[in-house]
Amino acid sequence: MPVVSNKTQKPLSVPLPDGKTLHLGPGKTGQIAARALEDQRLKKLVDAGEIEIVAEDSRSTAGPGGAGRGRNFMVGHNSNTGTRRSGDR
C-alpha cells in the first residue's frame, strides 16, 4: 500500500475517493489504497509540497511465513488492567 507523509507543521485532511478523508498530524504518515493515487485532489496536495507519497510501506505487519496482525505490540503498556492487592507479590 502506498504511504502518505504530511510534510507540513500543521494537521492535514487528505481527501480520498468514496468520500473518505485521511487525517494526518504534522510529520505523520498514513496508508492509502493504490487507486487513491489517481485522485486529482491528492495530486494537488503533492504538487503543493504539503504531502509526499512513498510507493510502499516498509513497516510490514506480517513476518516471514506469518499472518498479518491488526496491531503491533506497544512497549511500556501492561495488558493487565486489574488492581493489585497488598497480599499479591
C-alpha atoms as a printed R data frame, in Angstrom:
   type eleno elety resid chain resno       x       y      z
1  ATOM     1    CA   MET     A     1   0.000   0.000  0.000
2  ATOM     2    CA   PRO     A     2   1.255   3.498 -0.738
3  ATOM     3    CA   VAL     A     3   2.109   5.713  2.227
4  ATOM     4    CA   VAL     A     4   1.282   9.415  2.502
5  ATOM     5    CA   SER     A     5   3.509  11.660  4.640
6  ATOM     6    CA   ASN     A     6   2.480  15.101  5.947
7  ATOM     7    CA   LYS     A     7   5.386  17.462  5.170
8  ATOM     8    CA   THR     A     8   3.833  20.496  6.900
9  ATOM     9    CA   GLN     A     9   3.860  21.697 10.502
10 ATOM    10    CA   LYS     A    10   0.056  21.637 10.657
11 ATOM    11    CA   PRO     A    11  -2.569  18.875 10.679
12 ATOM    12    CA   LEU     A    12  -3.942  17.981  7.248
13 ATOM    13    CA   SER     A    13  -7.160  16.434  5.989
14 ATOM    14    CA   VAL     A    14  -6.265  14.449  2.874
15 ATOM    15    CA   PRO     A    15  -9.298  13.826  0.638
16 ATOM    16    CA   LEU     A    16  -9.658  10.281 -0.681
17 ATOM    17    CA   PRO     A    17 -12.059   8.620 -3.136
18 ATOM    18    CA   ASP     A    18 -15.507   7.456 -1.997
19 ATOM    19    CA   GLY     A    19 -15.910  10.482  0.296
20 ATOM    20    CA   LYS     A    20 -13.246   9.332  2.754
21 ATOM    21    CA   THR     A    21 -10.638  11.537  4.435
22 ATOM    22    CA   LEU     A    22  -7.246  10.721  5.929
23 ATOM    23    CA   HIS     A    23  -6.342  12.963  8.884
24 ATOM    24    CA   LEU     A    24  -2.584  13.395  9.329
25 ATOM    25    CA   GLY     A    25  -0.841  15.260 12.113
26 ATOM    26    CA   PRO     A    26   2.345  17.242 11.456
27 ATOM    27    CA   GLY     A    27   5.072  14.919 10.152
28 ATOM    28    CA   LYS     A    28   2.831  11.834 10.420
29 ATOM    29    CA   THR     A    29   2.206   9.133  7.818
30 ATOM    30    CA   GLY     A    30  -0.751   7.001  6.782
31 ATOM    31    CA   GLN     A    31  -1.569   4.269  4.287
32 ATOM    32    CA   ILE     A    32  -3.889   4.772  1.346
33 ATOM    33    CA   ALA     A    33  -5.278   2.485 -1.337
34 ATOM    34    CA   ALA     A    34  -3.336   2.398 -4.605
35 ATOM    35    CA   ARG     A    35  -6.371   3.605 -6.558
36 ATOM    36    CA   ALA     A    36  -6.413   6.806 -4.463
37 ATOM    37    CA   LEU     A    37  -3.211   7.920 -6.209
38 ATOM    38    CA   GLU     A    38  -5.260   8.918 -9.269
39 ATOM    39    CA   ASP     A    39  -7.409  11.395 -7.310
40 ATOM    40    CA   GLN     A    40  -6.869  14.982 -8.538
41 ATOM    41    CA   ARG     A    41  -7.282  16.455 -5.031
42 ATOM    42    CA   LEU     A    42  -4.454  14.234 -3.774
43 ATOM    43    CA   LYS     A    43  -2.244  15.217 -6.722
44 ATOM    44    CA   LYS     A    44  -2.883  18.888 -5.917
45 ATOM    45    CA   LEU     A    45  -1.536  18.410 -2.360
46 ATOM    46    CA   VAL     A    46   1.543  16.618 -3.728
47 ATOM    47    CA   ASP     A    47   2.189  19.424 -6.233
48 ATOM    48    CA   ALA     A    48   1.879  21.998 -3.428
49 ATOM    49    CA   GLY     A    49   4.515  20.118 -1.409
50 ATOM    50    CA   GLU     A    50   2.162  19.525  1.523
51 ATOM    51    CA   ILE     A    51   2.301  15.730  1.271
52 ATOM    52    CA   GLU     A    52   4.714  13.161 -0.094
53 ATOM    53    CA   ILE     A    53   3.749   9.736 -1.409
54 ATOM    54    CA   VAL     A    54   6.043   6.752 -0.877
55 ATOM    55    CA   ALA     A    55   5.452   3.712 -3.093
56 ATOM    56    CA   GLU     A    56   5.226   1.057 -0.370
57 ATOM    57    CA   ASP     A    57   5.189   0.909  3.428
58 ATOM    58    CA   SER     A    58   8.407  -0.700  4.667
59 ATOM    59    CA   ARG     A    59   6.791  -1.464  8.041
60 ATOM    60    CA   SER     A    60   5.120  -4.764  7.162
61 ATOM    61    CA   THR     A    61   2.796  -6.243  9.794
62 ATOM    62    CA   ALA     A    62   3.358  -9.779  8.526
63 ATOM    63    CA   GLY     A    63   6.561 -11.621  9.353
64 ATOM    64    CA   PRO     A    64   8.111 -14.301  7.157
65 ATOM    65    CA   GLY     A    65   5.502 -17.003  6.732
66 ATOM    66    CA   GLY     A    66   3.203 -15.397  9.295
67 ATOM    67    CA   ALA     A    67  -0.170 -13.797  9.032
68 ATOM    68    CA   GLY     A    68  -0.543 -10.042  9.424
69 ATOM    69    CA   ARG     A    69  -1.747  -8.643 12.697
70 ATOM    70    CA   GLY     A    70  -4.044  -5.698 13.124
71 ATOM    71    CA   ARG     A    71  -1.911  -4.011 15.776
72 ATOM    72    CA   ASN     A    72   1.695  -4.129 16.883
73 ATOM    73    CA   PHE     A    73   2.831  -4.715 20.463
74 ATOM    74    CA   MET     A    74   3.106  -1.452 22.396
75 ATOM    75    CA   VAL     A    75   6.185  -1.270 24.608
76 ATOM    76    CA   GLY     A    76   5.537   0.127 28.070
77 ATOM    77    CA   HIS     A    77   1.862  -0.754 28.247
78 ATOM    78    CA   ASN     A    78   0.675  -3.501 30.545
79 ATOM    79    CA   SER     A    79  -2.298  -5.528 29.366
80 ATOM    80    CA   ASN     A    80  -3.233  -6.292 32.987
81 ATOM    81    CA   THR     A    81  -5.882  -3.765 33.959
82 ATOM    82    CA   GLY     A    82  -6.732  -5.299 37.327
83 ATOM    83    CA   THR     A    83  -5.783  -3.729 40.632
84 ATOM    84    CA   ARG     A    84  -3.027  -5.158 42.761
85 ATOM    85    CA   ARG     A    85  -3.887  -6.309 46.254
86 ATOM    86    CA   SER     A    86  -1.376  -5.824 49.063
87 ATOM    87    CA   GLY     A    87  -1.095  -9.609 49.577
88 ATOM    88    CA   ASP     A    88  -0.078 -10.280 45.936
89 ATOM    89    CA   ARG     A    89   3.661 -10.120 45.343
